């Protein structure tokens, strides 16, 4: 006895099923994310321009000195080493930003760790 063929499934329906089942984003989803990212970038740029919630150093606003340069200058001032909190207080950087800066300086071998939380210029 011959088997009866079922209703054929359209290719579009099959693709849609797999996209939903495996949580694959659609073009519309990605466009929404891009729009959100654009709005967030705009807000971040505006807050950086006006210095909202941040302490802006006068030397950094006049020159093109990077945050790494600023932190390195502070560390160089102290011959016996300087603590994390002192660097943070002088530069005005947030904790996460300063940790990233010190990590970068350490990887470039511009800063050495004397002991935990104490840094000296190499």
C-alpha positions as CSV (number, residue, x, y, z in Angstrom):
1,X,0.0,0.0,0.0
2,X,1.4,3.4,-1.0
3,X,2.0,6.0,1.7
4,X,0.1,9.2,1.5
5,X,2.2,12.3,1.3
6,X,1.6,15.0,3.9
7,X,1.2,18.6,3.3
8,X,4.5,20.1,2.1
9,X,6.1,22.7,4.3
10,X,7.2,25.9,2.7
11,X,10.9,26.8,2.9
12,X,10.1,30.1,4.6
13,X,8.1,28.4,7.3
14,X,10.9,26.0,8.0
15,X,13.5,28.8,8.2
16,X,11.3,30.8,10.5
17,X,10.8,27.7,12.7
18,X,14.6,27.1,13.0
19,X,15.3,30.8,13.7
20,X,12.8,30.9,16.5
21,X,13.9,27.5,17.9
22,X,17.6,28.4,18.0
23,X,17.0,32.1,18.9
24,X,18.7,33.4,15.8
25,X,18.2,37.1,15.5
26,X,16.4,38.5,12.5
27,X,17.4,41.6,10.5
28,X,14.7,43.6,12.3
29,X,16.2,42.5,15.7
30,X,19.7,43.6,14.6
31,X,18.4,46.9,13.3
32,X,16.8,47.6,16.7
33,X,20.0,46.8,18.5
34,X,22.0,49.1,16.2
35,X,19.5,51.9,16.9
36,X,19.9,51.3,20.7
37,X,23.7,51.3,20.4
38,X,23.6,54.6,18.4
39,X,21.4,56.2,21.1
40,X,23.7,55.0,23.9
41,X,26.9,56.2,22.1
42,X,25.2,59.6,21.6
43,X,24.4,59.8,25.4
44,X,27.9,58.7,26.3
45,X,29.5,61.3,24.0
46,X,27.3,64.1,25.4
47,X,28.1,63.2,29.0
48,X,31.8,63.1,28.2
49,X,31.7,66.5,26.4
50,X,30.0,68.2,29.3
51,X,31.9,66.3,32.1
52,X,28.7,65.1,33.8
53,X,29.7,63.1,36.9
54,X,33.5,63.2,36.1
55,X,36.4,65.2,37.3
56,X,38.2,66.7,34.3
57,X,41.8,67.5,34.8
58,X,42.8,70.9,33.4
59,X,45.9,69.5,31.8
60,X,44.0,66.8,30.0
61,X,41.4,69.1,28.6
62,X,44.1,71.4,27.1
63,X,46.4,68.8,25.6
64,X,45.9,65.4,23.9
65,X,47.3,63.6,26.9
66,X,45.8,60.1,27.3
67,X,44.6,58.6,30.5
68,X,47.6,56.2,30.4
69,X,49.9,59.2,30.2
70,X,48.2,60.9,33.1
71,X,48.4,57.8,35.4
72,X,52.1,57.2,34.4
73,X,53.0,60.8,35.3
74,X,51.4,60.4,38.7
75,X,53.3,57.1,39.3
76,X,56.6,58.7,38.2
77,X,56.2,61.4,40.8
78,X,56.6,58.9,43.6
79,X,60.0,57.2,43.7
80,X,59.1,54.7,46.4
81,X,55.8,53.7,44.8
82,X,52.3,55.0,45.1
83,X,49.1,53.2,46.1
84,X,46.0,52.7,44.0
85,X,43.8,55.0,46.0
86,X,46.3,57.9,45.7
87,X,46.5,57.5,41.9
88,X,42.7,57.4,41.8
89,X,42.5,60.5,44.0
90,X,45.0,62.5,41.9
91,X,43.7,61.5,38.5
92,X,40.0,61.4,39.3
93,X,39.5,58.3,37.3
94,X,36.9,55.7,38.3
95,X,38.1,52.4,39.8
96,X,37.5,50.3,36.7
97,X,39.1,52.7,34.3
98,X,42.2,53.1,36.5
99,X,42.5,49.3,36.9
100,X,42.4,49.0,33.1
101,X,45.0,51.8,32.6
102,X,47.4,50.2,35.2
103,X,46.9,46.8,33.6
104,X,47.8,48.3,30.2
105,X,50.9,50.1,31.6
106,X,52.0,46.9,33.3
107,X,51.7,44.9,30.0
108,X,53.7,47.6,28.2
109,X,56.3,47.3,31.0
110,X,56.1,51.0,31.9
111,X,54.9,50.2,35.4
112,X,56.0,47.5,37.9
113,X,54.1,46.2,40.9
114,X,56.2,46.8,44.0
115,X,53.6,45.0,46.2
116,X,49.9,44.5,46.2
117,X,48.3,47.9,45.2
118,X,51.7,49.7,45.1
119,X,53.1,50.7,41.7
120,X,56.4,52.2,40.6
121,X,57.6,53.4,37.2
122,X,59.9,51.0,35.4
